[in-house]
Structures are given as structure tokens and as C-alpha cells.
Amino acid sequence: MSDGVLPPEEVADRAHANGVTLWALTDHDILDGVPQARARAGVLGMRFVAGVEISVTWAGHTVHIVGLNVDDANRDLVEGLREIRSGRTERAREMGRRLDAMGVENSYEGALEYVSNPALISRTHFARYLVERGYSRNLQAVFDRYLGDGCPAYVPMKWATLEQAVNWITGAGGRAIIAHPGRYDYTPVQFGALFDEFRELGGVGIEVITGSHTPAQYGEYAQVARHYGFLASRGSDFHSPREARVDLGRLPSLPADLTPVWHDWI
């Protein structure tokens, strides 16, 4: 319902076909896909965890905080997500203006062709348009040249605070997890401050094995989890059969000495 290309039911079918037995749908800043995902998981005999991936601004950069096993009807969580979605349209229009000035034709209108919900238009939708029109060879190249932090068409967005995100998740009965920490451009000192603050606010885990990490980073963030006493999460970061680094259910297992975030859900 955010920047993936398959509807929730098809994600469930694909996960089930790949042998997944417990899974979560974690769209960006919206919970609307959870009922469909939950219903399909029930038909398939899979355990399902309601989830969301919340956009946060911390130290001038965007961080994603995943909430797992949340009450998807929780009023504070639903309203908080609605508020942070509200600025996406104007941000997208400005990105479109900047891309047009760089010679990309009809970029905003083109990005909308890839959007199922216009209120959730994102950089990924622009990136798909640029790849399909031959401006870049793949999504990562788009971010490296046009849309990554500090690039010419990047438009900063004031998302939720870390405190808000963690409070919404925990208030909805869920567990707060830092998604793919290896993607964030922080110094070691900043990372330490992020992990300390996150833990103090009630955050309990980080993604260790994820489709957004390199194999070398698996070990790096396993050690972070050990150092801070974090629960460990494992997620494909799957958005599309054509774009995914790793398919659903195809990641390696977590290190045996780490406690999975789902340890008491099965």
C-alpha cells in the first residue's frame, strides 16, 4: 500500500510459496494493507504480525522505525501516521520540478503512474519512472545521482520524531525496531547516540539480517545487537520481484546467540 508493487494478498502468496511461516507486512506510514494481509495469511495457514514502517527524522536524516505486532486499529498510531503522510504530495511536486529542471520530462506525472495511493508517493516511485524511461540503469543509480540525501532533486521532509514513533508503536502494544541501520549515513558517534536514545525511549531491537544489508553488515549489526542487548529482526525489505536483492524467505538465519524479536510469538 506504499511503495511495493504487489497487493498484500500476492505478497502473502509469494511468501507462503517460499516456505515462510511467520511474516509481517510493514508498509511505509500506513496500515491499510494489514487487514488484507492478515486475511490471506489465515487462508494460507501462516502466522501473521501486523506491522508498519514509520518515517523518522533524526540528526538531519531519515530513519525508518518498524513497529511489529501492533494493534492496527490503535487511534494514536493511526492518527500519527495520517499526520506524517500529509506532506508527501507537495514534497513530490517539488522533486518533480527539480527533476524536470535536470532534463527529466514529466517526472511528477510519470511517478504517479507507479503509485497505488497518491498520498504515499515517494522517491521510489520517481526512481521507477526514471529507470523505465532510461535515465538510469537501476533504482540505486537514481538515488546516487538524483534522489539520495544531498542530491540535486532530494527534498528534505520533516517526518515524525524518534520519540513519537516509538511511543506510537509501544502505545499500540508493539515492539519498535530500527530498520536496516546499515543504510544510514551517520558517524560512529552518531550511531551510538541513536542506539542509546532509541533504547531509552523503549525501542527494543534492530534489523540484523535484511535485504538492505550486505553480508558483511550482518556480522556488524549482530555485534551491535549483542552490545546493546537488542532483540534481532530479520526482514527481506521486499518491494518487487524485479527490484528485490533477496526474495521473501530467502535470507540466512539469524546468529544462534541472538534473541529474535518474534521469540515469544510462535
Secondary structure per residue as TSV (DSSP state, phi and psi in degrees):
chain	resnum	aa	ss	phi	psi
A	1	M	-	360.0	-2.0
A	2	S	-	-117.7	-90.7
A	3	D	S	-118.0	15.6
A	4	G	-	-85.2	164.5
A	5	V	S	-105.6	-14.1
A	6	L	S	-101.0	143.0
A	7	P	-	-66.6	159.1
A	8	P	H	-54.2	-38.9
A	9	E	H	-63.1	-38.0
A	10	E	H	-72.6	-31.7
A	11	V	H	-63.4	-43.3
A	12	A	H	-60.6	-45.4
A	13	D	H	-60.7	-42.5
A	14	R	H	-66.5	-43.5
A	15	A	H	-61.5	-45.0
A	16	H	H	-62.2	-42.6
A	17	A	H	-63.1	-27.0
A	18	N	T	-90.6	6.4
A	19	G	T	91.8	9.5
A	20	V	-	-71.5	136.5
A	21	T	-	-115.0	-19.8
A	22	L	E	-138.4	125.9
A	23	W	E	-149.3	162.1
A	24	A	E	-131.7	141.5
A	25	L	E	-96.6	124.1
A	26	T	-	-129.6	74.3
A	27	D	-	-68.2	157.4
A	28	H	B	-72.6	116.7
A	29	D	S	60.1	25.0
A	30	I	-	-155.9	146.7
A	31	L	-	-114.0	5.9
A	32	D	T	-63.5	-23.2
A	33	G	T	-84.6	-9.6
A	34	V	H	-62.9	-45.0
A	35	P	H	-58.6	-41.6
A	36	Q	H	-66.6	-41.6
A	37	A	H	-64.5	-42.0
A	38	R	H	-64.7	-43.6
A	39	A	H	-63.8	-43.7
A	40	R	H	-67.7	-38.0
A	41	A	H	-60.5	-39.0
A	42	G	H	-63.7	-40.8
A	43	V	H	-62.2	-37.9
A	44	L	H	-84.7	-7.6
A	45	G	T	78.2	23.8
A	46	M	-	-97.0	145.6
A	47	R	E	-76.2	138.3
A	48	F	E	-125.6	140.4
A	49	V	E	-121.2	122.6
A	50	A	E	-70.6	132.5
A	51	G	E	-144.9	172.6
A	52	V	E	-158.4	153.6
A	53	E	E	-119.0	110.4
A	54	I	E	-96.5	131.6
A	55	S	E	-81.2	127.6
A	56	V	E	-128.5	142.1
A	57	T	E	-101.8	122.7
A	58	W	E	-140.8	124.8
A	59	A	T	52.1	40.4
A	60	G	T	81.6	2.2
A	61	H	E	-127.9	162.1
A	62	T	E	-87.5	129.5
A	63	V	E	-121.8	143.1
A	64	H	E	-106.3	125.6
A	65	I	E	-110.8	118.7
A	66	V	E	-88.9	133.1
A	67	G	E	-106.6	125.4
A	68	L	E	-117.7	141.8
A	69	N	S	63.1	40.6
A	70	V	-	-86.7	159.0
A	71	D	-	-81.6	107.8
A	72	D	T	-73.7	-2.8
A	73	A	T	-103.6	3.7
A	74	N	-	-61.1	126.5
A	75	R	H	-63.5	-45.7
A	76	D	H	-65.0	-40.1
A	77	L	H	-65.9	-47.9
A	78	V	H	-61.1	-43.9
A	79	E	H	-70.1	-39.3
A	80	G	H	-60.2	-42.5
A	81	L	H	-65.4	-38.8
A	82	R	H	-61.1	-41.2
A	83	E	H	-65.2	-42.4
A	84	I	H	-76.8	-18.2
A	85	R	H	-74.0	-21.7
A	86	S	T	-64.6	-24.7
A	87	G	T	-91.2	1.4
A	88	R	H	-68.1	-34.9
A	89	T	H	-66.3	-48.3
A	90	E	H	-66.1	-36.7
A	91	R	H	-59.8	-43.5
A	92	A	H	-64.9	-39.6
A	93	R	H	-62.7	-39.2
A	94	E	H	-68.6	-39.4
A	95	M	H	-60.4	-40.8
A	96	G	H	-61.6	-42.6
A	97	R	H	-61.8	-41.5
A	98	R	H	-68.6	-41.4
A	99	L	H	-65.2	-40.5
A	100	D	H	-59.5	-40.3
A	101	A	H	-66.9	-20.8
A	102	M	T	-90.9	2.7
A	103	G	T	101.0	5.8
A	104	V	-	-89.7	118.7
A	105	E	T	-82.9	135.4
A	106	N	T	52.5	43.5
A	107	S	H	-66.9	-41.6
A	108	Y	H	-65.2	-49.4
A	109	E	H	-61.7	-37.8
A	110	G	H	-65.5	-41.6
A	111	A	H	-62.5	-36.0
A	112	L	H	-61.8	-24.5
A	113	E	T	-64.3	-21.5
A	114	Y	T	-101.9	6.6
A	115	V	-	-103.8	128.7
A	116	S	S	-87.5	-28.4
A	117	N	S	-130.5	105.1
A	118	P	G	-57.5	-24.9
A	119	A	G	-69.2	-11.7
A	120	L	G	-119.3	29.2
A	121	I	-	-62.6	138.0
A	122	S	-	-140.1	176.1
A	123	R	H	-59.7	-33.3
A	124	T	H	-62.0	-36.9
A	125	H	H	-66.1	-41.0
A	126	F	H	-61.9	-42.2
A	127	A	H	-62.1	-40.2
A	128	R	H	-63.2	-40.3
A	129	Y	H	-62.7	-44.7
A	130	L	H	-64.8	-37.5
A	131	V	H	-68.3	-46.5
A	132	E	H	-63.9	-28.8
A	133	R	T	-93.0	3.1
A	134	G	T	83.8	13.4
A	135	Y	S	-77.5	-25.3
A	136	S	S	-144.7	157.7
A	137	R	S	-80.9	-27.2
A	138	N	S	-159.2	175.2
A	139	L	H	-61.5	-41.8
A	140	Q	H	-62.4	-37.0
A	141	A	H	-64.2	-35.1
A	142	V	H	-62.7	-46.5
A	143	F	I	-66.3	-37.6
A	144	D	I	-64.9	-35.2
A	145	R	I	-98.7	-38.8
A	146	Y	I	-113.5	-47.6
A	147	L	I	-115.5	-6.9
A	148	G	S	-67.6	164.8
A	149	D	T	-52.1	126.7
A	150	G	T	86.5	-5.6
A	151	C	S	-80.1	164.9
A	152	P	T	-59.2	-33.3
A	153	A	T	-100.7	6.9
A	154	Y	-	-74.3	130.6
A	155	V	-	-119.4	114.3
A	156	P	-	-64.0	151.8
A	157	M	-	-134.7	136.1
A	158	K	-	-88.1	103.7
A	159	W	-	-90.9	-161.5
A	160	A	B	-69.1	160.0
A	161	T	-	-81.3	161.2
A	162	L	H	-60.1	-41.1
A	163	E	H	-62.7	-44.3
A	164	Q	H	-59.7	-48.3
A	165	A	H	-60.3	-47.3
A	166	V	H	-64.6	-41.1
A	167	N	H	-65.3	-40.4
A	168	W	H	-61.4	-43.8
A	169	I	H	-66.5	-51.3
A	170	T	H	-67.4	-34.6
A	171	G	H	-65.1	-24.7
A	172	A	T	-93.1	13.7
A	173	G	T	80.4	11.6
A	174	G	-	-100.6	-178.0
A	175	R	E	-113.7	132.7
A	176	A	E	-93.9	131.2
A	177	I	E	-130.5	135.8
A	178	I	E	-79.4	119.3
A	179	A	-	-77.7	144.2
A	180	H	-	25.4	66.0
A	181	P	G	-59.7	-23.5
A	182	G	G	-66.9	-10.3
A	183	R	G	-87.2	-10.5
A	184	Y	-	-92.6	139.9
A	185	D	-	-93.2	71.9
A	186	Y	-	-117.6	154.5
A	187	T	-	-75.6	164.5
A	188	P	H	-56.1	-37.5
A	189	V	H	-65.8	-42.5
A	190	Q	H	-65.2	-41.2
A	191	F	H	-59.6	-43.2
A	192	G	H	-59.4	-42.0
A	193	A	H	-66.1	-40.5
A	194	L	H	-61.4	-49.3
A	195	F	H	-64.0	-39.8
A	196	D	H	-63.5	-48.3
A	197	E	H	-64.8	-42.3
A	198	F	H	-58.7	-46.4
A	199	R	H	-65.3	-40.6
A	200	E	H	-64.4	-32.7
A	201	L	H	-77.4	-13.4
A	202	G	T	114.9	4.9
A	203	G	-	-67.2	144.4
A	204	V	-	-123.1	-8.2
A	205	G	E	-158.2	171.1
A	206	I	E	-136.4	154.3
A	207	E	E	-74.8	128.7
A	208	V	E	-106.3	-57.3
A	209	I	E	-99.9	114.3
A	210	T	E	-150.7	152.7
A	211	G	T	-63.4	-12.5
A	212	S	T	-94.4	-0.2
A	213	H	S	-106.7	149.8
A	214	T	-	-78.8	160.6
A	215	P	H	-55.5	-35.2
A	216	A	H	-63.6	-33.7
A	217	Q	H	-74.2	-20.0
A	218	Y	H	-55.6	-49.2
A	219	G	H	-67.6	-37.6
A	220	E	H	-61.0	-46.4
A	221	Y	H	-85.1	-16.5
A	222	A	H	-63.6	-39.9
A	223	Q	H	-68.9	-36.4
A	224	V	H	-60.2	-45.6
A	225	A	H	-59.6	-41.3
A	226	R	H	-64.2	-44.8
A	227	H	H	-63.1	-42.2
A	228	Y	H	-94.8	-4.7
A	229	G	T	72.6	27.9
A	230	F	-	-78.9	147.4
A	231	L	E	-67.9	154.7
A	232	A	E	-108.3	136.7
A	233	S	E	-116.6	162.0
A	234	R	E	-143.7	115.2
A	235	G	E	-144.1	142.0
A	236	S	-	-70.8	-27.8
A	237	D	-	56.3	40.6
A	238	F	-	-80.1	127.7
A	239	H	-	-120.5	-28.0
A	240	S	-	-165.1	143.9
A	241	P	T	-58.5	-29.5
A	242	R	T	-85.3	-20.8
A	243	E	T	-107.8	-19.2
A	244	A	-	-68.1	135.9
A	245	R	S	-70.3	-36.9
A	246	V	S	-134.9	134.7
A	247	D	-	-75.7	164.9
A	248	L	T	-56.8	131.5
A	249	G	T	77.5	7.7
A	250	R	-	-108.9	5.9
A	251	L	S	-77.2	154.4
A	252	P	-	-67.3	163.4
A	253	S	-	-71.7	159.5
A	254	L	-	-68.5	152.6
A	255	P	-	-55.4	140.7
A	256	A	T	-63.9	-24.1
A	257	D	T	-86.0	-4.8
A	258	L	S	-92.8	148.4
A	259	T	-	-92.6	117.7
A	260	P	B	-65.7	148.6
A	261	V	T	-61.1	-25.5
A	262	W	T	-94.1	14.9
A	263	H	T	-58.0	-29.9
A	264	D	T	-111.0	18.8
A	265	W	-	-105.4	-0.4
A	266	I	-	-125.3	360.0
